Amino acid sequence: MSDQNSDNMSSMSGDNMSGMGSGDLSNTTRKMIMHSSLYWGKDAIIVFPNWPNEDIGMYILAFFFVFLLAVASEVLSISPTVRGGTSPTKAGAVQAGVYAFHIGFTYLIMLSVMSFNVGIFLAAVAGHTLGFFLVKARTQALVNQPQADPKV
């Protein structure tokens, strides 16, 4: 039994790599390396394997995708107002649905930022900033609306 364990350990450590050429191993290893510090470049892996796949067009698409997700996340962060007279179940279902989208978008943004790509990080921050601005500008506009004068 100990001989079998040592054979398994040697094959796991790479001593007995039958069927794999050294070129195959280096290509596989290079594709699987994930960055653990911030870096700048189009060779990112964002959320899905092989995306954007070192293609500048797909990297730009990923950049805008993360930006729009961040804007949407901030816009969805405010609960929708429910009209009076709506059943509590329906109002709760609408608010829960909006909340589910908000949380889903937020987690996708988090996973994208975990690629450690500076461009994706900046897209997320810029998207959250624009979304926050849109939400606060709308709130301020509603607060500053002239109130209807009640007729006495």
URGI-V775671 format. One record per residue. N is the residue number from 0. RES is the residue in three letters. PHI is phi in degrees with one decimal (none if undefined). PSI is psi in whole degrees, -180 to 180 (none if undefined). Layout:
N;RES;PHI;PSI + N;RES;PHI;PSI
This chain:
0;MET;none;-38 + 1;SER;-68.7;-32 + 2;ASP;-65.8;-39 + 3;GLN;-65.9;-42 + 4;ASN;-63.1;-41 + 5;SER;-68.3;-33 + 6;ASP;-65.2;-43 + 7;ASN;-63.4;-41 + 8;MET;-66.7;-39 + 9;SER;-69.1;-35 + 10;SER;-72.5;-31 + 11;MET;-73.8;-31 + 12;SER;-80.3;-9 + 13;GLY;102.2;3 + 14;ASP;-70.2;-33 + 15;ASN;-118.6;80 + 16;MET;-105.5;62 + 17;SER;-70.4;142 + 18;GLY;86.9;-4 + 19;MET;-121.1;119 + 20;GLY;-75.5;160 + 21;SER;-65.0;-30 + 22;GLY;-67.4;-40 + 23;ASP;-63.5;-41 + 24;LEU;-66.2;-44 + 25;SER;-68.2;-36 + 26;ASN;-67.2;-42 + 27;THR;-65.2;-44 + 28;THR;-64.2;-41 + 29;ARG;-64.3;-38 + 30;LYS;-71.7;-27 + 31;MET;-88.9;-8 + 32;ILE;-73.3;127 + 33;MET;-108.5;143 + 34;HIS;-72.6;147 + 35;SER;-120.8;14 + 36;SER;-147.1;162 + 37;LEU;-62.9;139 + 38;TYR;-146.2;161 + 39;TRP;-116.0;131 + 40;GLY;157.5;165 + 41;LYS;-87.5;-6 + 42;ASP;-87.2;56 + 43;ALA;-100.6;159 + 44;ILE;-117.6;111 + 45;ILE;-116.0;112 + 46;VAL;65.1;-52 + 47;PHE;-112.3;146 + 48;PRO;-64.1;146 + 49;ASN;63.2;25 + 50;TRP;-132.0;121 + 51;PRO;-86.1;4 + 52;ASN;58.4;44 + 53;GLU;57.1;26 + 54;ASP;-104.7;124 + 55;ILE;-63.8;-36 + 56;GLY;-64.4;-42 + 57;MET;-70.9;-33 + 58;TYR;-64.4;-42 + 59;ILE;-65.1;-40 + 60;LEU;-61.9;-43 + 61;ALA;-62.2;-40 + 62;PHE;-57.7;-51 + 63;PHE;-69.9;-33 + 64;PHE;-61.9;-47 + 65;VAL;-65.3;-41 + 66;PHE;-58.4;-49 + 67;LEU;-68.5;-35 + 68;LEU;-61.5;-40 + 69;ALA;-67.6;-41 + 70;VAL;-61.1;-48 + 71;ALA;-61.9;-38 + 72;SER;-61.4;-43 + 73;GLU;-68.8;-40 + 74;VAL;-65.0;-38 + 75;LEU;-78.1;-6 + 76;SER;-71.0;-19 + 77;ILE;-91.3;136 + 78;SER;-70.5;139 + 79;PRO;-67.9;143 + 80;THR;-79.8;136 + 81;VAL;-108.0;133 + 82;ARG;-62.8;149 + 83;GLY;-64.1;144 + 84;GLY;92.0;-7 + 85;THR;-76.6;141 + 86;SER;-62.5;144 + 87;PRO;-59.1;-33 + 88;THR;-66.8;-45 + 89;LYS;-66.4;-43 + 90;ALA;-62.5;-42 + 91;GLY;-65.2;-39 + 92;ALA;-66.4;-41 + 93;VAL;-64.4;-47 + 94;GLN;-65.1;-38 + 95;ALA;-67.4;-38 + 96;GLY;-64.0;-45 + 97;VAL;-63.5;-41 + 98;TYR;-64.0;-39 + 99;ALA;-62.3;-44 + 100;PHE;-63.5;-43 + 101;HIS;-58.0;-48 + 102;ILE;-67.8;-41 + 103;GLY;-60.6;-45 + 104;PHE;-63.0;-41 + 105;THR;-63.3;-42 + 106;TYR;-67.4;-38 + 107;LEU;-62.9;-39 + 108;ILE;-64.0;-44 + 109;MET;-60.1;-45 + 110;LEU;-63.9;-36 + 111;SER;-66.1;-43 + 112;VAL;-66.5;-28 + 113;MET;-69.6;-2 + 114;SER;-73.1;-12 + 115;PHE;64.8;18 + 116;ASN;-84.4;128 + 117;VAL;-62.9;-40 + 118;GLY;-62.0;-43 + 119;ILE;-67.7;-39 + 120;PHE;-59.9;-47 + 121;LEU;-64.6;-36 + 122;ALA;-62.9;-42 + 123;ALA;-65.6;-45 + 124;VAL;-64.8;-44 + 125;ALA;-63.9;-40 + 126;GLY;-65.2;-44 + 127;HIS;-62.7;-39 + 128;THR;-65.0;-48 + 129;LEU;-63.3;-42 + 130;GLY;-62.0;-43 + 131;PHE;-61.8;-43 + 132;PHE;-60.2;-46 + 133;LEU;-61.9;-42 + 134;VAL;-65.6;-47 + 135;LYS;-70.2;-37 + 136;ALA;-64.2;-40 + 137;ARG;-65.4;-43 + 138;THR;-62.5;-43 + 139;GLN;-65.4;-38 + 140;ALA;-64.5;-39 + 141;LEU;-68.1;-37 + 142;VAL;-68.9;-37 + 143;ASN;-84.9;1 + 144;GLN;-65.3;139 + 145;PRO;-65.9;137 + 146;GLN;-80.3;143 + 147;ALA;-67.6;132 + 148;ASP;-75.0;124 + 149;PRO;-71.3;136 + 150;LYS;-82.5;131 + 151;VAL;-92.7;none
